[in-house]
């Protein structure tokens, strides 16, 4: 979802819940980076299936904001 929609949709309680096992800030500045605000990568990658062939999958381990 867009950053502005994420900010309207999620609260600080959502941030605390979605990042409970993550070492990060828990303030309004991270609302638009919550896992729930991210698009589903499988749906995104399904669109260009005839143009590209995924050869590797990465797993996010860090998000730096600021």
Secondary structure, DSSP 4 states (H G I P E B T S, - for coil): --HHHHHHH--HHHHHHHTTTS-S--SGGGGGGSGGGSPPHHHHHHHTTTT---------------
